[in-house]
Amino acid sequence: MQRSDGRNWSRAALRRLSAACAMSAVVSCAHAPAPPLASADLLSQAMMREPIVLLGEVHDNVAQHRLRAQALRQMLERGSRPALAFEQFDRDMQPQINRARQEPGDTASRVTHLIEVAGARGWNWELYRPYLALALEYDLPIVAANLSRSQAMRIARDGADSVFDAKQRTALGLDAVAPDLQRAQEHEIELGHCGRVPPEALPALAMAQIARDAFLAESIRPYFDRGVVLLTGNGHARRDIGVPRHLSREEAARAISIGLLEDDERAAELARDFDVALRTPVQTRADPCAHLAPLRMGAGPAESSPRG
């Protein structure tokens, strides 16, 4: 089964959540108010509240992508000109992206070329074409924001010092990760992989995910004064464990985390992790846990994880 933030749930995880809801004396999961149904107007209004927009998604949800593109266009038509930052682009591809966007041609062919330059793998790129087309139409910076898969795998296998030197680790906050963040990421990874991660692999995999969030924050930081929209998975937009954990207090005050949650029984509980949460239809998909093999030590983060 799949959570509204794009992570997979095992049946055991769902039983644990149900038990937690039943026993909680402080927070009632069953009676938490459901977030409002999403519309382009509501989403664009939320996106214009702050200059730093962390815009979540369930990666394969077609309705969410359509809604986000509509809201972004409304935002641009009202005069905003933020940079567009993509989880889907690895940071080391930035020079090639910069060169590719300067080449002549119609918008559709230029978008195709940008996708080809980025490697054109690991994502359903048809869902991301509208954002790239808007970036070209309005001459917005296109920011490659993510760690590469190979870097994330190295961190998961050999630790953060295999990718970052001491100065970089300090700047990213990776030399002193808060215990609550480490525990929470380990828990999320266990749920996201249907309970099939060896316990001894969880700390390293959590560090890789934390490094990705820290790196995403660092990649978009140069655009804070101009304004930036980070297009990313819901997990990276979450206030409790995602990119906001790697912003200063002053930066966080200028940022808004937006979750687009699938309209199921978990949406109300997950909405608490965002400044703004909106409900969208559930994307039809096969049970992602049905054929998922146990994760091997050293395999690194799953490239196709809907959570991102």
N, C-alpha and C positions, 0 to 999 in steps of 0.2 A: 504494500500500500504506500501511497505517497502523501507527504505532508503538504500543507498549503504554502510552505516556504520553499518547496521544491525538493526537500529531503525525503528519503524513503523511510517508511516505518515498518518494522517487523511486527508480527502479531504480539510477541512478548512485550515489545515496547509499548504497544497500545494498551495492553493489560496493565503495565506499570503506570501509564498516564491516568487510566481510569481509576486505579487505586489511589493515586495521589490526589485526584480531584475529590474522590469520595471522602478522604480522611482530612482534607485541609479544613482547618477551622477559621482561616483568615480569608482565603481567596476561594471563591466558588467558581470553578471552571464552567459548570453547567449554566450559571446565570450571568456570566460576563456578557455585556452587550455586544452584539455582532457589529462589526464595522459596516459603514454604509456601502451600498452598491456603487460601484465605480461608474464614473462618466468622464468624458474628456474635459468637461467644464470643471468638475471637482478636482480632477488631477492637475490640470493646468493652473488652477488657482493655488493649489498647494505648492506646486513647483515654483511659483513666483513669490512665495513668502520669504525665502532666504536665498542668498547667492550661491550657497553650496548645497546641491541637491543630490542625495544618494537615493537613486530611483531603482527599487527592487523589481524583481520578476521571478516567476517560475519559468525556467528557460524555454520549455517547449510549449508554453501556453499561447496559442495563436491569438486569442481574444485580447490578452494582455498586451502583446506587441502592437496590435492594431490600435488599441486605446492609447498606449504611450506615444506612438507616432502622431496621432491626432492631437494629443495634449501638447506635445512639443511644438507642433506647427502653430497651434493657437498662441503659445508662449512667444514664438518668434514673430508672429504677425502683430503682436502687441509691443514689439520693439526690443525684446530681450535678445542678447547675442552671447550666450554662454559658450564656453568650450564644451565639446562632447567627448567624454572619456569612456573608453570601452574596456570592460573586463575581457572581452573576446580578443583583443589585440595584445600580444606580448610586447613589453616595453622595448626589447631589443630590436623590434621592427619599426620603431619610430622614424629613423632616417629614410627607410624605403617608402614608408607611407607619405612622408613629407614630399619626397620626389614624385611619387605617383600622382598625388593630387594636383600637381602643377602641369601635368601632361594634358594636351588638348583632347577634345572629343565631347560627345554628348554625355549627359549625366549618367545614363544607364551603363554605357561602356566604361566610363570612369569609375563607377561603383564596382563593376566587375573586376576592373584592374586592381583596385584597392584590395578587394577580397583575395585575388590571386597573389598579390604581394604579401599579404598576411599569412599565406600558407593554405588557406581555404580548407582547413580540416578541423574536426572536433566540434563544430557547431553547425546548426541549420542556418546557413547564411542568408537564405531567403527571408528569414524573419528579421534580419538586421539591415537589409538593403534600404528600407525607408529612412532610417536614421542617417546613414551615410549620404543618401540623396539630399536630405535636408541640410546636412553639413556643407555639402558642395553648393547647394542653391543659395545658402545664406553666408557662405564663406566663413564657416566656423572652424576653429582649430579642432583637429581630430587627434585625440590623445590616446596613445597605446599605453594602457595603465597596469597591465598584469605582469607578474612573474611568468617566465616561460615554464612550460611543463617540466622540462629537464631540470630547471633550477628547483622547482618544488619537489621533484623526486629526490634530488640530491639532499635537500634539507631533511626530507622524511627518512632518508637512509643514513646520512652522515652528520646531520645537525646543521644549524644556521651558519656555523663558522666555515662550512664547506662552500658557501656562496658569498657571504659578507665578511669583510674584515672587521676588526674590533671597533673601529670608528663608525662603520656603517651599522653594525649591530646596536651600538649605543644610540645612534640617531634614530633607528627604527624601534627602539625599545625592546629589542629581542634578547638583551643580556639580563633583563630583570622582568620577566613576564609575571604578571599578577597571578597568584595561585588560583583565584576564583575563575579567571579567564582560562587558564590551562584546564581546570576541571570541566568547565562548561564546554569547551571545544572538544575535549575527549568524549564527553557524553553525546554531543551532537554528531560526532563522527561515528560513534557506535550505532546510534539510531539511523544515521544516513546510509550506513552500509548493512542495514537489516540485522544487526547483531552478529555479523560474521567477521569481525576484525579481531585478531589475536590480542588479548589484553596487553601484552608486552609491546605491541606496535602502536598503541593509542597515543602515548606521549609524543613520539616523533611525528606522527601524522598530525596531531594537534598543533605542533610547532610549525609545520609546513602551512597549515591553514592560517595561523596567526601571522606568519610572515607574509602571506598573500595580502591579508587585510592591511598590515602595516605598509606594505609596498604600494598598494592601491592608494592609501592616504598620501604617501609621499609623492606619488606620480601626479596627483591632482592639485597638490599644494600650490604650485606656481600660478594656478588659474583662479585662486580664491578671490582676488580683488576684481577680476573681470567677471567672475561667475562661471560655474561649471556644473554640468549634469553628468554624474557617473551612472552609466548604464550597467547594471550588475545584478547578480542573483540576490534574492531576498536575504539570504544568510549574511552576505557582506554588508547589507544596508542596516542590519539590526543594531540598535543602540547598545545592547548588553554585551555583544561579543564581536561585532563587525568593525567596519572602518571607523565609526564614531569613537571606539575605544582608543584609537590612535591619533585623535585630534586633541589639541590643547583645549583648555576650558574656553578660551576666547574664540578659537576656531569652531568649536562645537556649538557655541551660541549663535553662530552664523550659518549653521548647517541644519538641514531638515532630512530626516530619514523617512522614506515612503515605502511601505510594503504593499504589494499587490498580491492578495491572498485568495486562493481558490475557495469558493463558497461551499464549504463543508463544515462538519461538526467541530473542526479544530480552529476555524478562522478567528473566533472570539478570543480564544486563549492566546493565539499567536500575535494578535493585534497589539498586545501590550508591549511588544518589543520595538515598536516604531512610533515616531511622532505622529504620523498619519498612516492609517491602514484603510484600504478599500477592497471590497469583495468583487471578484469576477467569476464567470462560469468556470467549472472544473473542466480541464482538458481531458478528453477521452484518451486513455493509454492502457497498455497492458500492465499487469502487476510487476513492478520493477524488481521485486524480491524473488520472483518465481524461478529465475534462472541465474541469479547472482551467485557466483562462486565465492568461497571464503577468500578474503584478501590475504595475499602472501606478504611476508616480511620483505621490505625493500621494494615493494611494487610501486609505492608512491600513491598520490591522490588519484582517484578515478577521474579520467579526463572527461567522461560524459555525464558526470553527476549533475542532475538537474539543479542542485542547489548552487553550484558554482564556487 
